[in-house]
Amino acid sequence: MGRRTVETGEYVAFARRIIRAAGERVAQADDWELSELLSLRDDVEAAIARGVEGLREQGHSWQYIGTALGIRRQSAQERYGRGPNAGA
């Protein structure tokens, strides 16, 4: 079975536009809505962690993931290496 290819560039660009638009809306809104925007940090971090987990499940190395994240291999493993595929 061949490797599955998923195009995510346009999807991530769409998410980026939505988040930026949310920032603009919050800038014109009540202050409590700022905390709602801030809560997206946790969602983004969870999405990154899931992405790393998926890449590890596909057999990608910590070096590959670290490079993609713009950090050292060891830093990537220390930060995201908590799941069942954390080793190696």
PDB file of N, CA, C and O in Angstrom, chain B, residues numbered from 101:
ATOM      1  N   MET B 101       0.857  -1.184   0.000  1.00  0.00           N
ATOM      2  CA  MET B 101       0.000   0.000   0.000  1.00  0.00           C
ATOM      3  C   MET B 101       0.898   1.240   0.000  1.00  0.00           C
ATOM      4  O   MET B 101       1.840   1.325   0.787  1.00  0.00           O
ATOM      5  N   GLY B 102       0.606   2.196  -0.879  1.00  0.00           N
ATOM      6  CA  GLY B 102       1.402   3.409  -0.984  1.00  0.00           C
ATOM      7  C   GLY B 102       1.105   4.390   0.130  1.00  0.00           C
ATOM      8  O   GLY B 102       0.103   4.289   0.838  1.00  0.00           O
ATOM      9  N   ARG B 103       2.010   5.337   0.260  1.00  0.00           N
ATOM     10  CA  ARG B 103       1.846   6.370   1.280  1.00  0.00           C
ATOM     11  C   ARG B 103       0.699   7.304   0.901  1.00  0.00           C
ATOM     12  O   ARG B 103       0.577   7.719  -0.251  1.00  0.00           O
ATOM     13  N   ARG B 104      -0.108   7.616   1.848  1.00  0.00           N
ATOM     14  CA  ARG B 104      -1.244   8.521   1.664  1.00  0.00           C
ATOM     15  C   ARG B 104      -0.727   9.960   1.618  1.00  0.00           C
ATOM     16  O   ARG B 104       0.095  10.358   2.444  1.00  0.00           O
ATOM     17  N   THR B 105      -1.207  10.726   0.662  1.00  0.00           N
ATOM     18  CA  THR B 105      -0.828  12.129   0.550  1.00  0.00           C
ATOM     19  C   THR B 105      -2.050  12.989   0.819  1.00  0.00           C
ATOM     20  O   THR B 105      -3.094  12.815   0.191  1.00  0.00           O
ATOM     21  N   VAL B 106      -1.916  13.907   1.744  1.00  0.00           N
ATOM     22  CA  VAL B 106      -3.003  14.811   2.094  1.00  0.00           C
ATOM     23  C   VAL B 106      -2.514  16.225   1.860  1.00  0.00           C
ATOM     24  O   VAL B 106      -1.507  16.647   2.429  1.00  0.00           O
ATOM     25  N   GLU B 107      -3.227  16.952   1.027  1.00  0.00           N
ATOM     26  CA  GLU B 107      -2.887  18.344   0.759  1.00  0.00           C
ATOM     27  C   GLU B 107      -3.514  19.210   1.838  1.00  0.00           C
ATOM     28  O   GLU B 107      -4.739  19.259   1.956  1.00  0.00           O
ATOM     29  N   THR B 108      -2.708  19.883   2.613  1.00  0.00           N
ATOM     30  CA  THR B 108      -3.245  20.685   3.718  1.00  0.00           C
ATOM     31  C   THR B 108      -2.936  22.165   3.596  1.00  0.00           C
ATOM     32  O   THR B 108      -3.425  22.959   4.400  1.00  0.00           O
ATOM     33  N   GLY B 109      -2.154  22.550   2.632  1.00  0.00           N
ATOM     34  CA  GLY B 109      -1.741  23.943   2.505  1.00  0.00           C
ATOM     35  C   GLY B 109      -2.913  24.907   2.419  1.00  0.00           C
ATOM     36  O   GLY B 109      -2.957  25.900   3.145  1.00  0.00           O
ATOM     37  N   GLU B 110      -3.859  24.622   1.537  1.00  0.00           N
ATOM     38  CA  GLU B 110      -5.013  25.505   1.398  1.00  0.00           C
ATOM     39  C   GLU B 110      -5.880  25.491   2.653  1.00  0.00           C
ATOM     40  O   GLU B 110      -6.429  26.519   3.047  1.00  0.00           O
ATOM     41  N   TYR B 111      -5.998  24.338   3.268  1.00  0.00           N
ATOM     42  CA  TYR B 111      -6.803  24.202   4.488  1.00  0.00           C
ATOM     43  C   TYR B 111      -6.208  25.044   5.618  1.00  0.00           C
ATOM     44  O   TYR B 111      -6.929  25.757   6.316  1.00  0.00           O
ATOM     45  N   VAL B 112      -4.893  24.956   5.790  1.00  0.00           N
ATOM     46  CA  VAL B 112      -4.222  25.733   6.828  1.00  0.00           C
ATOM     47  C   VAL B 112      -4.286  27.226   6.503  1.00  0.00           C
ATOM     48  O   VAL B 112      -4.442  28.045   7.410  1.00  0.00           O
ATOM     49  N   ALA B 113      -4.169  27.589   5.237  1.00  0.00           N
ATOM     50  CA  ALA B 113      -4.282  28.993   4.844  1.00  0.00           C
ATOM     51  C   ALA B 113      -5.678  29.525   5.185  1.00  0.00           C
ATOM     52  O   ALA B 113      -5.814  30.668   5.622  1.00  0.00           O
ATOM     53  N   PHE B 114      -6.702  28.710   4.990  1.00  0.00           N
ATOM     54  CA  PHE B 114      -8.066  29.095   5.347  1.00  0.00           C
ATOM     55  C   PHE B 114      -8.177  29.318   6.858  1.00  0.00           C
ATOM     56  O   PHE B 114      -8.749  30.313   7.304  1.00  0.00           O
ATOM     57  N   ALA B 115      -7.626  28.386   7.640  1.00  0.00           N
ATOM     58  CA  ALA B 115      -7.656  28.519   9.105  1.00  0.00           C
ATOM     59  C   ALA B 115      -6.934  29.790   9.533  1.00  0.00           C
ATOM     60  O   ALA B 115      -7.392  30.492  10.435  1.00  0.00           O
ATOM     61  N   ARG B 116      -5.820  30.086   8.897  1.00  0.00           N
ATOM     62  CA  ARG B 116      -5.059  31.296   9.218  1.00  0.00           C
ATOM     63  C   ARG B 116      -5.906  32.545   8.959  1.00  0.00           C
ATOM     64  O   ARG B 116      -5.915  33.474   9.766  1.00  0.00           O
ATOM     65  N   ARG B 117      -6.618  32.558   7.823  1.00  0.00           N
ATOM     66  CA  ARG B 117      -7.481  33.710   7.513  1.00  0.00           C
ATOM     67  C   ARG B 117      -8.599  33.859   8.533  1.00  0.00           C
ATOM     68  O   ARG B 117      -8.934  34.977   8.923  1.00  0.00           O
ATOM     69  N   ILE B 118      -9.173  32.761   8.965  1.00  0.00           N
ATOM     70  CA  ILE B 118     -10.248  32.789   9.957  1.00  0.00           C
ATOM     71  C   ILE B 118      -9.728  33.342  11.285  1.00  0.00           C
ATOM     72  O   ILE B 118     -10.387  34.171  11.913  1.00  0.00           O
ATOM     73  N   ILE B 119      -8.558  32.890  11.709  1.00  0.00           N
ATOM     74  CA  ILE B 119      -7.990  33.363  12.980  1.00  0.00           C
ATOM     75  C   ILE B 119      -7.672  34.847  12.905  1.00  0.00           C
ATOM     76  O   ILE B 119      -7.936  35.592  13.849  1.00  0.00           O
ATOM     77  N   ARG B 120      -7.111  35.274  11.793  1.00  0.00           N
ATOM     78  CA  ARG B 120      -6.818  36.712  11.634  1.00  0.00           C
ATOM     79  C   ARG B 120      -8.101  37.532  11.648  1.00  0.00           C
ATOM     80  O   ARG B 120      -8.149  38.602  12.256  1.00  0.00           O
ATOM     81  N   ALA B 121      -9.139  37.037  10.984  1.00  0.00           N
ATOM     82  CA  ALA B 121     -10.421  37.737  10.973  1.00  0.00           C
ATOM     83  C   ALA B 121     -11.012  37.775  12.375  1.00  0.00           C
ATOM     84  O   ALA B 121     -11.626  38.770  12.761  1.00  0.00           O
ATOM     85  N   ALA B 122     -10.837  36.711  13.134  1.00  0.00           N
ATOM     86  CA  ALA B 122     -11.322  36.696  14.522  1.00  0.00           C
ATOM     87  C   ALA B 122     -10.617  37.770  15.332  1.00  0.00           C
ATOM     88  O   ALA B 122     -11.243  38.432  16.160  1.00  0.00           O
ATOM     89  N   GLY B 123      -9.329  37.949  15.107  1.00  0.00           N
ATOM     90  CA  GLY B 123      -8.583  39.002  15.791  1.00  0.00           C
ATOM     91  C   GLY B 123      -9.136  40.376  15.468  1.00  0.00           C
ATOM     92  O   GLY B 123      -9.254  41.228  16.349  1.00  0.00           O
ATOM     93  N   GLU B 124      -9.475  40.592  14.212  1.00  0.00           N
ATOM     94  CA  GLU B 124     -10.060  41.873  13.809  1.00  0.00           C
ATOM     95  C   GLU B 124     -11.416  42.095  14.471  1.00  0.00           C
ATOM     96  O   GLU B 124     -11.726  43.206  14.901  1.00  0.00           O
ATOM     97  N   ARG B 125     -12.208  41.056  14.550  1.00  0.00           N
ATOM     98  CA  ARG B 125     -13.532  41.178  15.186  1.00  0.00           C
ATOM     99  C   ARG B 125     -13.392  41.455  16.680  1.00  0.00           C
ATOM    100  O   ARG B 125     -14.116  42.280  17.239  1.00  0.00           O
ATOM    101  N   VAL B 126     -12.460  40.762  17.316  1.00  0.00           N
ATOM    102  CA  VAL B 126     -12.240  40.967  18.747  1.00  0.00           C
ATOM    103  C   VAL B 126     -11.752  42.385  19.003  1.00  0.00           C
ATOM    104  O   VAL B 126     -12.098  42.987  20.019  1.00  0.00           O
ATOM    105  N   ALA B 127     -10.962  42.913  18.100  1.00  0.00           N
ATOM    106  CA  ALA B 127     -10.449  44.273  18.261  1.00  0.00           C
ATOM    107  C   ALA B 127     -11.575  45.299  18.329  1.00  0.00           C
ATOM    108  O   ALA B 127     -11.391  46.399  18.849  1.00  0.00           O
ATOM    109  N   GLN B 128     -12.722  44.937  17.808  1.00  0.00           N
ATOM    110  CA  GLN B 128     -13.866  45.845  17.801  1.00  0.00           C
ATOM    111  C   GLN B 128     -14.965  45.397  18.759  1.00  0.00           C
ATOM    112  O   GLN B 128     -16.078  45.923  18.720  1.00  0.00           O
ATOM    113  N   ALA B 129     -14.657  44.431  19.618  1.00  0.00           N
ATOM    114  CA  ALA B 129     -15.672  43.822  20.474  1.00  0.00           C
ATOM    115  C   ALA B 129     -15.419  44.122  21.943  1.00  0.00           C
ATOM    116  O   ALA B 129     -14.601  44.974  22.288  1.00  0.00           O
ATOM    117  N   ASP B 130     -16.134  43.408  22.798  1.00  0.00           N
ATOM    118  CA  ASP B 130     -15.979  43.529  24.243  1.00  0.00           C
ATOM    119  C   ASP B 130     -14.719  42.806  24.707  1.00  0.00           C
ATOM    120  O   ASP B 130     -14.246  41.877  24.052  1.00  0.00           O
ATOM    121  N   ASP B 131     -14.187  43.241  25.834  1.00  0.00           N
ATOM    122  CA  ASP B 131     -12.927  42.676  26.317  1.00  0.00           C
ATOM    123  C   ASP B 131     -13.021  41.197  26.683  1.00  0.00           C
ATOM    124  O   ASP B 131     -12.013  40.495  26.596  1.00  0.00           O
ATOM    125  N   TRP B 132     -14.184  40.695  27.088  1.00  0.00           N
ATOM    126  CA  TRP B 132     -14.267  39.278  27.455  1.00  0.00           C
ATOM    127  C   TRP B 132     -14.040  38.382  26.243  1.00  0.00           C
ATOM    128  O   TRP B 132     -13.642  37.228  26.398  1.00  0.00           O
ATOM    129  N   GLU B 133     -14.285  38.893  25.048  1.00  0.00           N
ATOM    130  CA  GLU B 133     -14.078  38.093  23.848  1.00  0.00           C
ATOM    131  C   GLU B 133     -12.591  37.885  23.553  1.00  0.00           C
ATOM    132  O   GLU B 133     -12.221  36.963  22.825  1.00  0.00           O
ATOM    133  N   LEU B 134     -11.754  38.733  24.113  1.00  0.00           N
ATOM    134  CA  LEU B 134     -10.318  38.541  23.960  1.00  0.00           C
ATOM    135  C   LEU B 134      -9.902  37.209  24.574  1.00  0.00           C
ATOM    136  O   LEU B 134      -9.039  36.521  24.028  1.00  0.00           O
ATOM    137  N   SER B 135     -10.499  36.841  25.689  1.00  0.00           N
ATOM    138  CA  SER B 135     -10.157  35.557  26.309  1.00  0.00           C
ATOM    139  C   SER B 135     -10.583  34.387  25.428  1.00  0.00           C
ATOM    140  O   SER B 135      -9.936  33.340  25.435  1.00  0.00           O
ATOM    141  N   GLU B 136     -11.661  34.555  24.675  1.00  0.00           N
ATOM    142  CA  GLU B 136     -12.079  33.514  23.734  1.00  0.00           C
ATOM    143  C   GLU B 136     -11.025  33.332  22.644  1.00  0.00           C
ATOM    144  O   GLU B 136     -10.686  32.206  22.281  1.00  0.00           O
ATOM    145  N   LEU B 137     -10.520  34.427  22.136  1.00  0.00           N
ATOM    146  CA  LEU B 137      -9.471  34.365  21.128  1.00  0.00           C
ATOM    147  C   LEU B 137      -8.210  33.730  21.714  1.00  0.00           C
ATOM    148  O   LEU B 137      -7.554  32.920  21.059  1.00  0.00           O
ATOM    149  N   LEU B 138      -7.884  34.093  22.922  1.00  0.00           N
ATOM    150  CA  LEU B 138      -6.717  33.534  23.598  1.00  0.00           C
ATOM    151  C   LEU B 138      -6.842  32.024  23.771  1.00  0.00           C
ATOM    152  O   LEU B 138      -5.841  31.308  23.720  1.00  0.00           O
ATOM    153  N   SER B 139      -8.053  31.542  23.972  1.00  0.00           N
ATOM    154  CA  SER B 139      -8.256  30.099  24.173  1.00  0.00           C
ATOM    155  C   SER B 139      -7.911  29.287  22.928  1.00  0.00           C
ATOM    156  O   SER B 139      -7.750  28.069  23.002  1.00  0.00           O
ATOM    157  N   LEU B 140      -7.797  29.959  21.789  1.00  0.00           N
ATOM    158  CA  LEU B 140      -7.403  29.240  20.570  1.00  0.00           C
ATOM    159  C   LEU B 140      -5.977  28.703  20.660  1.00  0.00           C
ATOM    160  O   LEU B 140      -5.631  27.754  19.956  1.00  0.00           O
ATOM    161  N   ARG B 141      -5.159  29.290  21.505  1.00  0.00           N
ATOM    162  CA  ARG B 141      -3.786  28.790  21.672  1.00  0.00           C
ATOM    163  C   ARG B 141      -3.782  27.315  22.037  1.00  0.00           C
ATOM    164  O   ARG B 141      -3.014  26.532  21.478  1.00  0.00           O
ATOM    165  N   ASP B 142      -4.642  26.938  22.975  1.00  0.00           N
ATOM    166  CA  ASP B 142      -4.706  25.535  23.382  1.00  0.00           C
ATOM    167  C   ASP B 142      -5.146  24.647  22.223  1.00  0.00           C
ATOM    168  O   ASP B 142      -4.629  23.544  22.043  1.00  0.00           O
ATOM    169  N   ASP B 143      -6.110  25.139  21.436  1.00  0.00           N
ATOM    170  CA  ASP B 143      -6.586  24.368  20.291  1.00  0.00           C
ATOM    171  C   ASP B 143      -5.493  24.197  19.242  1.00  0.00           C
ATOM    172  O   ASP B 143      -5.336  23.116  18.674  1.00  0.00           O
ATOM    173  N   VAL B 144      -4.745  25.256  18.990  1.00  0.00           N
ATOM    174  CA  VAL B 144      -3.658  25.178  18.015  1.00  0.00           C
ATOM    175  C   VAL B 144      -2.570  24.230  18.514  1.00  0.00           C
ATOM    176  O   VAL B 144      -2.054  23.424  17.740  1.00  0.00           O
ATOM    177  N   GLU B 145      -2.220  24.316  19.777  1.00  0.00           N
ATOM    178  CA  GLU B 145      -1.204  23.421  20.337  1.00  0.00           C
ATOM    179  C   GLU B 145      -1.653  21.962  20.258  1.00  0.00           C
ATOM    180  O   GLU B 145      -0.852  21.079  19.947  1.00  0.00           O
ATOM    181  N   ALA B 146      -2.929  21.710  20.538  1.00  0.00           N
ATOM    182  CA  ALA B 146      -3.462  20.344  20.437  1.00  0.00           C
ATOM    183  C   ALA B 146      -3.421  19.857  18.985  1.00  0.00           C
ATOM    184  O   ALA B 146      -3.135  18.687  18.731  1.00  0.00           O
ATOM    185  N   ALA B 147      -3.705  20.743  18.042  1.00  0.00           N
ATOM    186  CA  ALA B 147      -3.657  20.378  16.629  1.00  0.00           C
ATOM    187  C   ALA B 147      -2.229  20.045  16.200  1.00  0.00           C
ATOM    188  O   ALA B 147      -2.012  19.097  15.446  1.00  0.00           O
ATOM    189  N   ILE B 148      -1.267  20.815  16.672  1.00  0.00           N
ATOM    190  CA  ILE B 148       0.139  20.539  16.356  1.00  0.00           C
ATOM    191  C   ILE B 148       0.543  19.189  16.937  1.00  0.00           C
ATOM    192  O   ILE B 148       1.184  18.383  16.262  1.00  0.00           O
ATOM    193  N   ALA B 149       0.168  18.946  18.186  1.00  0.00           N
ATOM    194  CA  ALA B 149       0.506  17.673  18.828  1.00  0.00           C
ATOM    195  C   ALA B 149      -0.105  16.504  18.061  1.00  0.00           C
ATOM    196  O   ALA B 149       0.539  15.468  17.899  1.00  0.00           O
ATOM    197  N   ARG B 150      -1.335  16.659  17.589  1.00  0.00           N
ATOM    198  CA  ARG B 150      -1.975  15.592  16.812  1.00  0.00           C
ATOM    199  C   ARG B 150      -1.262  15.404  15.484  1.00  0.00           C
ATOM    200  O   ARG B 150      -1.090  14.276  15.024  1.00  0.00           O
ATOM    201  N   GLY B 151      -0.842  16.511  14.862  1.00  0.00           N
ATOM    202  CA  GLY B 151      -0.082  16.412  13.623  1.00  0.00           C
ATOM    203  C   GLY B 151       1.224  15.667  13.816  1.00  0.00           C
ATOM    204  O   GLY B 151       1.591  14.830  12.992  1.00  0.00           O
ATOM    205  N   VAL B 152       1.926  15.962  14.897  1.00  0.00           N
ATOM    206  CA  VAL B 152       3.174  15.268  15.213  1.00  0.00           C
ATOM    207  C   VAL B 152       2.895  13.782  15.439  1.00  0.00           C
ATOM    208  O   VAL B 152       3.618  12.923  14.935  1.00  0.00           O
ATOM    209  N   GLU B 153       1.851  13.492  16.193  1.00  0.00           N
ATOM    210  CA  GLU B 153       1.490  12.095  16.459  1.00  0.00           C
ATOM    211  C   GLU B 153       1.226  11.346  15.144  1.00  0.00           C
ATOM    212  O   GLU B 153       1.682  10.218  14.957  1.00  0.00           O
ATOM    213  N   GLY B 154       0.489  11.990  14.248  1.00  0.00           N
ATOM    214  CA  GLY B 154       0.202  11.367  12.960  1.00  0.00           C
ATOM    215  C   GLY B 154       1.456  11.122  12.139  1.00  0.00           C
ATOM    216  O   GLY B 154       1.597  10.070  11.517  1.00  0.00           O
ATOM    217  N   LEU B 155       2.362  12.084  12.135  1.00  0.00           N
ATOM    218  CA  LEU B 155       3.613  11.904  11.408  1.00  0.00           C
ATOM    219  C   LEU B 155       4.441  10.766  12.005  1.00  0.00           C
ATOM    220  O   LEU B 155       5.060   9.992  11.275  1.00  0.00           O
ATOM    221  N   ARG B 156       4.449  10.671  13.328  1.00  0.00           N
ATOM    222  CA  ARG B 156       5.170   9.566  13.974  1.00  0.00           C
ATOM    223  C   ARG B 156       4.529   8.227  13.614  1.00  0.00           C
ATOM    224  O   ARG B 156       5.230   7.244  13.373  1.00  0.00           O
ATOM    225  N   GLU B 157       3.184   8.190  13.577  1.00  0.00           N
ATOM    226  CA  GLU B 157       2.482   6.955  13.206  1.00  0.00           C
ATOM    227  C   GLU B 157       2.833   6.529  11.781  1.00  0.00           C
ATOM    228  O   GLU B 157       2.836   5.339  11.466  1.00  0.00           O
ATOM    229  N   GLN B 158       3.129   7.507  10.922  1.00  0.00           N
ATOM    230  CA  GLN B 158       3.524   7.210   9.541  1.00  0.00           C
ATOM    231  C   GLN B 158       4.997   6.823   9.432  1.00  0.00           C
ATOM    232  O   GLN B 158       5.469   6.455   8.357  1.00  0.00           O
ATOM    233  N   GLY B 159       5.714   6.905  10.543  1.00  0.00           N
ATOM    234  CA  GLY B 159       7.110   6.490  10.554  1.00  0.00           C
ATOM    235  C   GLY B 159       8.126   7.598  10.383  1.00  0.00           C
ATOM    236  O   GLY B 159       9.315   7.324  10.214  1.00  0.00           O
ATOM    237  N   HIS B 160       7.680   8.857  10.424  1.00  0.00           N
ATOM    238  CA  HIS B 160       8.630   9.966  10.291  1.00  0.00           C
ATOM    239  C   HIS B 160       9.499  10.071  11.543  1.00  0.00           C
ATOM    240  O   HIS B 160       9.045   9.817  12.659  1.00  0.00           O
ATOM    241  N   SER B 161      10.738  10.445  11.331  1.00  0.00           N
ATOM    242  CA  SER B 161      11.700  10.556  12.434  1.00  0.00           C
ATOM    243  C   SER B 161      11.499  11.859  13.201  1.00  0.00           C
ATOM    244  O   SER B 161      10.855  12.798  12.731  1.00  0.00           O
ATOM    245  N   TRP B 162      12.077  11.877  14.399  1.00  0.00           N
ATOM    246  CA  TRP B 162      12.059  13.110  15.188  1.00  0.00           C
ATOM    247  C   TRP B 162      12.877  14.188  14.491  1.00  0.00           C
ATOM    248  O   TRP B 162      12.588  15.375  14.641  1.00  0.00           O
ATOM    249  N   GLN B 163      13.891  13.794  13.733  1.00  0.00           N
ATOM    250  CA  GLN B 163      14.675  14.769  12.972  1.00  0.00           C
ATOM    251  C   GLN B 163      13.788  15.449  11.935  1.00  0.00           C
ATOM    252  O   GLN B 163      13.817  16.673  11.800  1.00  0.00           O
ATOM    253  N   TYR B 164      13.009  14.673  11.212  1.00  0.00           N
ATOM    254  CA  TYR B 164      12.090  15.208  10.205  1.00  0.00           C
ATOM    255  C   TYR B 164      11.093  16.170  10.842  1.00  0.00           C
ATOM    256  O   TYR B 164      10.854  17.264  10.329  1.00  0.00           O
ATOM    257  N   ILE B 165      10.514  15.747  11.968  1.00  0.00           N
ATOM    258  CA  ILE B 165       9.509  16.568  12.659  1.00  0.00           C
ATOM    259  C   ILE B 165      10.145  17.833  13.220  1.00  0.00           C
ATOM    260  O   ILE B 165       9.580  18.920  13.097  1.00  0.00           O
ATOM    261  N   GLY B 166      11.304  17.700  13.828  1.00  0.00           N
ATOM    262  CA  GLY B 166      12.000  18.867  14.360  1.00  0.00           C
ATOM    263  C   GLY B 166      12.290  19.885  13.272  1.00  0.00           C
ATOM    264  O   GLY B 166      12.102  21.085  13.470  1.00  0.00           O
ATOM    265  N   THR B 167      12.746  19.409  12.127  1.00  0.00           N
ATOM    266  CA  THR B 167      13.015  20.309  11.009  1.00  0.00           C
ATOM    267  C   THR B 167      11.741  21.018  10.568  1.00  0.00           C
ATOM    268  O   THR B 167      11.752  22.223  10.316  1.00  0.00           O
ATOM    269  N   ALA B 168      10.645  20.274  10.476  1.00  0.00           N
ATOM    270  CA  ALA B 168       9.361  20.864  10.076  1.00  0.00           C
ATOM    271  C   ALA B 168       8.891  21.924  11.074  1.00  0.00           C
ATOM    272  O   ALA B 168       8.275  22.918  10.689  1.00  0.00           O
ATOM    273  N   LEU B 169       9.183  21.709  12.347  1.00  0.00           N
ATOM    274  CA  LEU B 169       8.784  22.649  13.392  1.00  0.00           C
ATOM    275  C   LEU B 169       9.776  23.791  13.582  1.00  0.00           C
ATOM    276  O   LEU B 169       9.485  24.764  14.277  1.00  0.00           O
ATOM    277  N   GLY B 170      10.942  23.669  12.964  1.00  0.00           N
ATOM    278  CA  GLY B 170      11.971  24.697  13.112  1.00  0.00           C
ATOM    279  C   GLY B 170      12.700  24.626  14.441  1.00  0.00           C
ATOM    280  O   GLY B 170      13.210  25.627  14.944  1.00  0.00           O
ATOM    281  N   ILE B 171      12.742  23.403  15.011  1.00  0.00           N
ATOM    282  CA  ILE B 171      13.437  23.190  16.284  1.00  0.00           C
ATOM    283  C   ILE B 171      14.330  21.961  16.161  1.00  0.00           C
ATOM    284  O   ILE B 171      14.263  21.231  15.173  1.00  0.00           O
ATOM    285  N   ARG B 172      15.163  21.741  17.170  1.00  0.00           N
ATOM    286  CA  ARG B 172      16.038  20.565  17.172  1.00  0.00           C
ATOM    287  C   ARG B 172      15.228  19.291  17.358  1.00  0.00           C
ATOM    288  O   ARG B 172      14.144  19.300  17.941  1.00  0.00           O
ATOM    289  N   ARG B 173      15.780  18.196  16.849  1.00  0.00           N
ATOM    290  CA  ARG B 173      15.157  16.883  16.998  1.00  0.00           C
ATOM    291  C   ARG B 173      14.856  16.587  18.457  1.00  0.00           C
ATOM    292  O   ARG B 173      13.755  16.151  18.795  1.00  0.00           O
ATOM    293  N   GLN B 174      15.829  16.822  19.315  1.00  0.00           N
ATOM    294  CA  GLN B 174      15.664  16.529  20.733  1.00  0.00           C
ATOM    295  C   GLN B 174      14.558  17.381  21.347  1.00  0.00           C
ATOM    296  O   GLN B 174      13.786  16.892  22.171  1.00  0.00           O
ATOM    297  N   SER B 175      14.477  18.643  20.953  1.00  0.00           N
ATOM    298  CA  SER B 175      13.422  19.522  21.475  1.00  0.00           C
ATOM    299  C   SER B 175      12.041  19.032  21.041  1.00  0.00           C
ATOM    300  O   SER B 175      11.094  19.050  21.827  1.00  0.00           O
ATOM    301  N   ALA B 176      11.936  18.597  19.794  1.00  0.00           N
ATOM    302  CA  ALA B 176      10.657  18.068  19.307  1.00  0.00           C
ATOM    303  C   ALA B 176      10.253  16.833  20.094  1.00  0.00           C
ATOM    304  O   ALA B 176       9.096  16.692  20.491  1.00  0.00           O
ATOM    305  N   GLN B 177      11.201  15.943  20.316  1.00  0.00           N
ATOM    306  CA  GLN B 177      10.903  14.708  21.045  1.00  0.00           C
ATOM    307  C   GLN B 177      10.539  15.001  22.496  1.00  0.00           C
ATOM    308  O   GLN B 177       9.624  14.384  23.041  1.00  0.00           O
ATOM    309  N   GLU B 178      11.242  15.932  23.120  1.00  0.00           N
ATOM    310  CA  GLU B 178      10.939  16.282  24.510  1.00  0.00           C
ATOM    311  C   GLU B 178       9.553  16.917  24.636  1.00  0.00           C
ATOM    312  O   GLU B 178       8.827  16.655  25.595  1.00  0.00           O
ATOM    313  N   ARG B 179       9.197  17.746  23.669  1.00  0.00           N
ATOM    314  CA  ARG B 179       7.926  18.461  23.751  1.00  0.00           C
ATOM    315  C   ARG B 179       6.732  17.600  23.358  1.00  0.00           C
ATOM    316  O   ARG B 179       5.676  17.679  23.987  1.00  0.00           O
ATOM    317  N   TYR B 180       6.891  16.774  22.318  1.00  0.00           N
ATOM    318  CA  TYR B 180       5.744  16.048  21.772  1.00  0.00           C
ATOM    319  C   TYR B 180       5.843  14.532  21.931  1.00  0.00           C
ATOM    320  O   TYR B 180       4.930  13.815  21.524  1.00  0.00           O
ATOM    321  N   GLY B 181       6.914  14.039  22.504  1.00  0.00           N
ATOM    322  CA  GLY B 181       7.122  12.593  22.587  1.00  0.00           C
ATOM    323  C   GLY B 181       6.466  11.953  23.787  1.00  0.00           C
ATOM    324  O   GLY B 181       7.148  11.342  24.610  1.00  0.00           O
ATOM    325  N   ARG B 182       5.165  12.078  23.905  1.00  0.00           N
ATOM    326  CA  ARG B 182       4.462  11.504  25.044  1.00  0.00           C
ATOM    327  C   ARG B 182       3.547  10.348  24.662  1.00  0.00           C
ATOM    328  O   ARG B 182       3.077   9.617  25.533  1.00  0.00           O
ATOM    329  N   GLY B 183       3.290  10.177  23.372  1.00  0.00           N
ATOM    330  CA  GLY B 183       2.336   9.175  22.924  1.00  0.00           C
ATOM    331  C   GLY B 183       2.957   7.802  22.755  1.00  0.00           C
ATOM    332  O   GLY B 183       4.111   7.590  23.127  1.00  0.00           O
ATOM    333  N   PRO B 184       2.190   6.858  22.191  1.00  0.00           N
ATOM    334  CA  PRO B 184       2.657   5.487  22.034  1.00  0.00           C
ATOM    335  C   PRO B 184       3.801   5.353  21.061  1.00  0.00           C
ATOM    336  O   PRO B 184       4.548   4.377  21.135  1.00  0.00           O
ATOM    337  N   ASN B 185       3.972   6.306  20.139  1.00  0.00           N
ATOM    338  CA  ASN B 185       5.053   6.262  19.160  1.00  0.00           C
ATOM    339  C   ASN B 185       6.183   7.218  19.518  1.00  0.00           C
ATOM    340  O   ASN B 185       6.910   7.681  18.638  1.00  0.00           O
ATOM    341  N   ALA B 186       6.331   7.510  20.785  1.00  0.00           N
ATOM    342  CA  ALA B 186       7.287   8.524  21.229  1.00  0.00           C
ATOM    343  C   ALA B 186       8.736   8.085  21.060  1.00  0.00           C
ATOM    344  O   ALA B 186       9.598   8.923  20.796  1.00  0.00           O
ATOM    345  N   GLY B 187       9.017   6.835  21.201  1.00  0.00           N
ATOM    346  CA  GLY B 187      10.400   6.370  21.149  1.00  0.00           C
ATOM    347  C   GLY B 187      10.991   6.386  19.765  1.00  0.00           C
ATOM    348  O   GLY B 187      10.338   6.772  18.796  1.00  0.00           O
ATOM    349  N   ALA B 188      12.245   5.959  19.680  1.00  0.00           N
ATOM    350  CA  ALA B 188      12.991   5.787  18.426  1.00  0.00           C
ATOM    351  C   ALA B 188      13.326   7.091  17.786  1.00  0.00           C
ATOM    352  O   ALA B 188      13.952   7.115  16.725  1.00  0.00           O
TER     353      ALA B 188
END
